[in-house]
């Protein structure tokens, strides 16, 4: 009998009203569900919800959770005031994903954070961020360069991530202007840019992994496929 594909919950970004439109629109880069399908999972988009019973039902039905990229985490969550250039994520989305993450954590569901998802995870676990890498961390590379988003990262050889990807170095699609500063207690940095910017963190438990780059944007790469395949297999257990 063929095993059922695990249900992978994927959060959505929000497009603010423009022109005559007064409605917010939920968005999801099609490459997220495509990556899950290619890895053998069944993607399920999770609309923003406020009611605890709805969030609880989401978590009862999915086998794993992906928190996708987006705007900036509110710095007040880690004790700072927003500085110039910080564009905070849609507030209802932030509240929803905070509750969703905590619920998934308590249920020990596998969680994969991507870009903003990694930053949110780190903050909720007690870490902090650089609000602007170039200004606050002295990074020379423009991490928001859309014309040249590919960058080289180094991966700790004794990390779970290195075992998952089968390599200690990779070229990834990296587009962000914030990054992890203080790594949350119980987590450790396991991948770095050439300038030492943290590009991945993992928890002590094997259920949680987060990457600063966008693996969904390089679906044909072995690194991206191995990451999503590992996550889907983890969710199927």
C-alpha positions, 0 to 999 in steps of 0.5 A: 500500500502506497504511503500517503504524502505528508501534508505540509502547511505553507504560510502566505505573504500579504500584498497591501492595497494599491490603487482603487483596491482596498483589500489585502491579498494573500500571496504565495510564490508558486515555487514553495508548493512546487518544491514540496510536490517535487519532494513528495509532499502535499502542499497546503496553503495556510491563510492568516487566522486569528481564532485559536480554534482555527489555528489549532485545526490547521496544526491538527491537519498538517504534518509539518510547517514552512514559514516563508519569506516576507518583510521585516520582523517587528524589532520591538519583539527583540527589544529595539525600536524600528530604525530607518529602512525597516519595513515591518511585516503585515501585523496580522500576519506576524501575530498569526505566525507567532501563534502558529509557530508556538503551536507547531513547536508544542506539537513537535511538528517539523518546522522549516523557516525560510528568510524572514521565517528564520528571523522570526523563529530566532526572535521568538526563541529569544534571539535578535537581528541586525535591522540592516546588515550593511549598516549594523554588521558592516557587510560589504556585499549588497544582500538585496542585489536582485541582479546578482542574488547568488552567493557562496556559503560555508556549512559546518561539517558536523551540522545536521544541515551538512548531512542533509545537503551532503556538502560543506559549501554551496551556492544559494539564492540569498536576498535579504537586508536583515540577518541573525545577530544573537542566535537564540538559546538552544540553537546554533549557527551552522552556515555562513556567508563569506563575510560571516553573516549567519545563513542557517540555524538549527535547534537541538531537536531535529524537528527545526531547521531554518535557512536565510537563503531562498531554496525555493528559487533554485528548484533545479539545484541538488542543494534545494532538492535535498533540503525539501526532500529531507523535510518532507521525509521528516514530516512523513514520520 
